Amino acid sequence: MSNAVILEETIYQWFDHFHKYPEVSWKEFETTKKIASILDELNVSYHLLGDVPGLIAEIGTGDEIVAVRADIDALWQEVDGKWQANHSCGHDANITMVLGALLLLKDRPLQHRVRFIFQPAEELGNGACAAFERGAVDGVSHLFGVHLRPIEELPLGKVSPAIHHGAAYFLEGTIRGTDAHGARPHQGKNAIDVIMAVQQMLHSIHLSPFEPHSAKLTKIVADGGSTNIIPGTASFSMDIRAQRNNQLELLRSRIEFGLTSIKQQFEIDMEWEWLDFTPGAEVSSVAARMAKDAIIETLGETHLSEEITTPGSDDFHFYTVKKPELKATMIGIGANLTPGLHHPKMTFERNALIDAAKVLACVLEKKPEYE
């Protein structure tokens, strides 16, 4: 049996396992054990992140460290009427592609160290921070990520050297007015009126049309318990996005001002909390160039795609926010992925895993560039 066939069968077996046994954020304990068992079989040293799932492996020698990150969690969603963990974002593929690169590199002579970061909880937006705090990129000069792309962004056979993710904030709020009888609205403070004002406020925020951005209500709960009770209490959620981090911060300040004004206008108690922040991509031109060269060297220039801009977000970019000198990029893999990321029936052509592993191995093996 040829080495190419062995590589293909091994990668597919790994993928089948991770796809069959998905685990949601912060509960990826069996996934971590499986990755560790594979590393044991490959005789590759690693250490666990400790009090959270995930682990870090390393091969090679030298003072320079180049790293690659794979996120390992799944989503919790309804599939065929049943709520379950589901790898509809392709993190099972990400694990497999990174392990495939490790398999290709482990016996090659390396002039630097290559670190493999298997990170939990990307879907909650805070796994990268946990990994960072536990030393994931200590000493690392270059960091690469990898992710499957939906077919409208990349078809099978095309690989992009960089994904320019957008930035995102998430907010939850509570309105506490006063209930009233439906016949006596003047005696209450209607939470639905406040919600409508919040909706109008969001629509009245105008930033540069040349900068992609959006702010929208994603949940509204207001119920007086009866059709003739005007509710004074309501809760709401928002999803706020922008392509660039500075635009997102501008959106946040406008929303803060708007909510404060509405609270004063209606003379009600309204509280809100910014639950999560996922930064937009800060792509290193050096890392993107290294990825571009690896794609051409491995697959040929016809497989090279332009850099991708997408409104989606990824906590991968926390690494560069927390360590600005890090030269980082996330490589996008075309796999004819349909109907889309996070769709419960997401599928893709898995032969893309083989090409991705080869591209990753090539870029990780390269001598790090700095200019």
C-alpha positions in Angstrom: 0.0 0.0 0.0 1.4 3.4 -1.0 2.2 6.2 1.4 -0.5 8.3 -0.3 -3.1 5.7 0.2 -2.1 5.2 3.9 -2.3 9.0 4.4 -5.7 9.2 2.8 -7.1 6.3 4.8 -5.7 7.5 8.1 -7.1 11.0 7.6 -10.5 9.7 6.7 -10.6 7.4 9.7 -9.7 10.3 12.0 -12.4 12.5 10.4 -15.1 9.8 10.7 -14.3 9.4 14.4 -14.4 13.1 15.2 -17.6 13.6 13.1 -19.3 10.7 14.9 -18.5 11.9 18.4 -19.0 15.7 18.6 -18.8 17.6 21.9 -19.9 21.1 22.7 -17.8 23.9 24.0 -15.9 23.3 27.2 -17.0 19.6 27.2 -14.5 18.3 24.6 -13.0 15.8 27.0 -13.4 12.7 24.9 -12.2 14.6 21.8 -9.1 15.7 23.8 -8.5 12.0 24.8 -8.8 10.8 21.2 -6.3 13.4 20.0 -4.0 12.5 22.8 -4.2 8.8 21.9 -3.4 9.6 18.2 -0.4 11.6 19.4 0.7 8.7 21.6 0.5 6.4 18.6 2.6 8.8 16.5 5.1 9.2 19.4 4.6 12.9 19.5 5.0 14.8 22.8 2.2 17.0 24.1 0.7 18.5 27.2 -2.9 19.1 28.2 -4.2 22.6 28.8 -5.0 21.5 32.3 -8.3 22.7 33.8 -10.0 23.0 30.4 -10.2 20.6 27.5 -7.6 20.8 24.7 -3.9 20.1 24.3 -0.7 21.3 22.7 1.8 19.1 20.8 5.2 20.1 19.4 7.8 18.7 17.1 11.2 19.9 15.8 14.0 21.7 17.4 15.3 25.3 17.5 14.5 28.6 19.0 11.9 29.7 16.5 8.3 28.4 16.9 5.7 28.3 14.1 2.2 27.2 15.2 -1.1 26.0 13.8 -4.4 26.1 15.6 -7.4 23.7 15.3 -10.7 24.4 17.1 -12.2 21.2 18.5 -15.8 22.0 19.6 -19.2 21.3 18.0 -22.5 23.2 18.0 -25.6 22.3 20.0 -28.5 22.4 17.5 -31.6 20.6 16.4 -31.0 17.9 13.8 -34.1 16.0 12.4 -36.1 17.1 15.4 -33.5 16.1 18.0 -31.3 18.5 20.0 -27.7 17.3 19.9 -24.0 18.2 19.5 -23.3 18.5 15.8 -20.1 19.3 13.8 -21.9 21.6 11.3 -19.1 24.2 11.5 -16.5 21.7 10.3 -14.3 21.7 13.4 -14.0 17.9 13.0 -12.4 18.7 9.6 -10.1 21.3 11.2 -8.8 18.8 13.8 -8.3 16.2 11.0 -6.4 18.6 8.6 -4.1 19.7 11.4 -3.4 16.1 12.5 -2.8 15.3 8.8 -0.2 18.0 8.6 1.4 16.6 11.8 1.5 13.2 10.3 3.3 14.5 7.2 5.8 16.5 9.2 6.7 14.4 12.2 9.6 12.5 10.5 10.9 15.3 8.5 14.1 17.2 9.5 12.9 20.6 10.8 15.0 23.8 11.3 12.5 25.2 13.8 9.8 24.0 16.2 6.2 23.4 15.0 3.4 23.7 17.6 0.0 22.2 17.2 -2.7 23.9 19.2 -6.0 21.9 19.7 -8.2 24.6 21.2 -11.6 24.3 22.9 -14.7 26.5 22.8 -14.3 28.5 19.6 -18.1 28.5 19.2 -18.5 30.5 22.5 -15.8 32.9 21.4 -13.6 32.5 24.5 -11.6 29.3 23.9 -8.7 31.2 22.3 -8.4 33.4 25.3 -8.3 30.4 27.6 -5.6 28.8 25.4 -3.6 32.0 25.3 -3.7 32.3 29.0 -2.3 28.8 29.3 0.7 29.6 27.1 -0.5 28.3 23.7 1.4 30.9 21.7 4.3 31.6 24.2 7.4 32.0 22.1 5.4 31.7 18.8 6.3 34.1 16.0 3.9 32.8 13.3 0.4 31.3 13.7 -1.8 29.7 11.1 -5.4 28.7 11.3 -7.5 26.6 8.8 -11.2 26.4 8.1 -13.5 25.0 5.5 -15.4 27.6 3.5 -19.0 27.5 2.1 -19.2 26.9 -1.6 -20.3 30.5 -2.4 -16.9 31.6 -1.1 -14.6 28.8 -2.3 -15.3 25.7 -4.5 -13.5 22.4 -4.2 -9.9 22.7 -5.2 -9.5 26.4 -4.3 -7.5 27.5 -1.3 -7.2 31.0 0.1 -4.2 32.3 2.0 -6.3 34.5 4.3 -9.8 34.8 5.7 -10.7 38.3 6.7 -13.3 37.7 9.4 -15.5 40.4 10.7 -15.8 41.5 14.3 -18.8 40.9 16.5 -20.4 41.9 19.8 -23.3 40.3 21.6 -25.6 42.0 24.0 -28.5 41.0 26.4 -30.8 43.4 28.1 -33.7 43.7 30.5 -36.5 46.3 30.6 -38.4 46.8 33.8 -41.4 49.1 33.4 -44.8 48.7 34.9 -47.6 46.3 33.9 -51.0 47.9 33.1 -54.5 46.8 32.3 -55.2 46.9 28.6 -58.0 49.4 29.2 -55.7 51.7 31.2 -52.4 52.0 29.3 -51.7 55.4 31.0 -51.2 53.6 34.3 -48.2 51.6 33.1 -44.9 51.8 31.3 -45.1 49.5 28.3 -42.0 47.4 27.7 -43.0 46.8 24.1 -43.0 50.6 23.4 -39.4 50.6 24.7 -38.4 47.7 22.5 -39.9 49.5 19.5 -37.8 52.5 20.4 -34.7 50.3 20.6 -35.4 48.8 17.2 -35.9 52.3 15.7 -32.7 53.5 17.4 -30.7 50.6 15.7 -32.1 51.6 12.3 -31.2 55.2 12.8 -27.4 54.5 13.4 -25.6 55.4 10.2 -21.9 54.6 9.7 -19.9 54.8 6.5 -21.6 52.7 3.8 -18.2 51.7 2.6 -17.6 49.8 5.9 -19.8 46.6 6.2 -21.7 46.6 9.5 -25.0 45.6 11.1 -26.8 45.8 14.4 -30.1 43.9 15.0 -32.3 42.6 17.7 -32.2 38.8 17.7 -34.5 38.0 20.7 -37.5 39.8 22.2 -39.5 38.3 25.1 -42.4 40.4 26.5 -45.4 38.7 28.0 -47.9 40.1 30.5 -49.4 36.7 31.0 -52.8 37.6 29.5 -54.0 39.3 26.3 -55.4 42.2 28.4 -52.2 43.0 30.3 -49.7 45.4 28.9 -46.3 44.0 29.8 -43.9 46.2 31.8 -41.1 43.7 31.6 -39.2 42.4 28.6 -35.8 41.0 27.7 -33.9 41.3 24.5 -30.7 40.3 22.7 -28.6 42.0 20.0 -26.1 40.8 17.5 -23.7 43.6 16.4 -21.1 43.1 13.6 -18.6 45.1 11.6 -15.8 44.1 9.2 -13.2 46.1 11.2 -12.6 46.4 14.9 -12.7 50.2 15.0 -16.1 50.3 13.3 -17.4 47.8 15.8 -16.3 49.9 18.7 -18.0 52.9 17.0 -21.2 50.9 16.8 -20.9 49.9 20.4 -20.6 53.5 21.5 -23.6 54.6 19.4 -25.7 51.8 20.9 -24.6 52.6 24.4 -25.7 56.3 23.9 -29.0 55.2 22.3 -29.9 52.8 25.1 -29.1 55.4 27.7 -31.2 58.0 26.0 -34.2 55.6 25.7 -33.9 54.6 29.3 -34.2 58.3 30.3 -36.9 59.0 27.7 -39.3 56.3 29.1 -38.2 56.7 32.7 -37.8 53.0 33.2 -35.2 50.7 34.6 -33.2 49.2 31.7 -30.0 47.2 32.1 -27.8 45.6 29.5 -24.6 43.6 29.3 -22.1 43.1 26.6 -21.7 39.4 26.8 -19.1 38.6 24.2 -16.6 40.1 21.8 -15.0 38.4 18.9 -12.4 40.6 17.1 -12.1 41.0 13.4 -9.1 39.6 11.6 -5.7 41.3 11.8 -4.1 39.4 8.9 -0.3 39.5 8.6 0.8 40.1 5.0 3.9 38.0 5.8 1.9 35.0 7.0 -0.5 35.3 4.1 2.4 35.4 1.7 3.9 32.3 3.3 0.5 30.6 2.9 0.2 31.7 -0.7 3.6 30.3 -1.6 2.7 27.0 0.2 -0.6 26.7 -1.8 1.2 27.2 -5.1 4.1 24.9 -4.2 1.8 22.1 -3.0 -1.2 22.3 -5.4 -0.2 24.7 -8.2 -1.2 28.2 -9.0 -4.5 27.3 -10.5 -5.7 26.2 -7.0 -4.8 29.6 -5.4 -7.7 31.8 -4.5 -7.8 35.5 -3.6 -8.0 36.4 0.1 -11.6 36.1 1.4 -13.6 38.7 3.2 -16.5 37.3 5.2 -19.0 38.8 7.8 -18.6 35.7 10.0 -16.3 35.8 13.0 -13.7 33.5 14.7 -12.0 33.7 18.0 -8.7 32.8 16.3 -8.1 36.5 16.0 -7.9 36.9 19.8 -4.3 35.6 19.5 -3.3 38.6 17.5 -5.3 41.0 19.7 -3.5 39.7 22.7 -0.1 39.4 21.0 0.0 42.1 18.3 3.5 41.1 17.1 2.2 37.6 16.1 2.2 37.1 12.3 -1.0 35.2 11.7 -3.4 34.2 9.0 -6.2 31.7 8.6 -6.2 29.5 5.5 -9.5 29.0 3.7 -10.2 25.6 2.2 -12.7 25.0 -0.7 -14.6 21.8 -0.3 -18.0 22.4 -2.1 -19.5 22.9 1.3 -23.3 23.1 1.3 -25.9 24.2 2.3 -23.7 26.4 4.6 -21.7 26.6 7.8 -23.9 25.9 10.9 -26.6 24.3 8.8 -27.6 21.1 10.6 -27.1 19.1 7.4 -23.8 20.7 6.3 -21.8 18.4 4.1 -18.6 18.8 2.0 -16.3 16.7 -0.2 -13.8 15.3 2.2 -11.0 14.8 -0.3 -10.4 18.5 0.5 -8.9 17.3 3.8 -5.9 15.7 2.0 -5.0 18.8 0.1 -5.4 21.0 3.2 -3.1 18.8 5.2 -0.5 19.0 2.5 -0.7 22.8 2.3 -0.5 23.1 6.1 2.5 20.8 6.3 4.2 22.9 3.6 3.7 26.3 5.2 4.6 25.0 8.7 7.8 23.5 7.3 8.9 26.7 5.7 11.6 28.9 7.2 9.7 31.7 9.0 9.7 35.0 7.1 9.7 38.4 8.9 9.4 41.0 6.2 
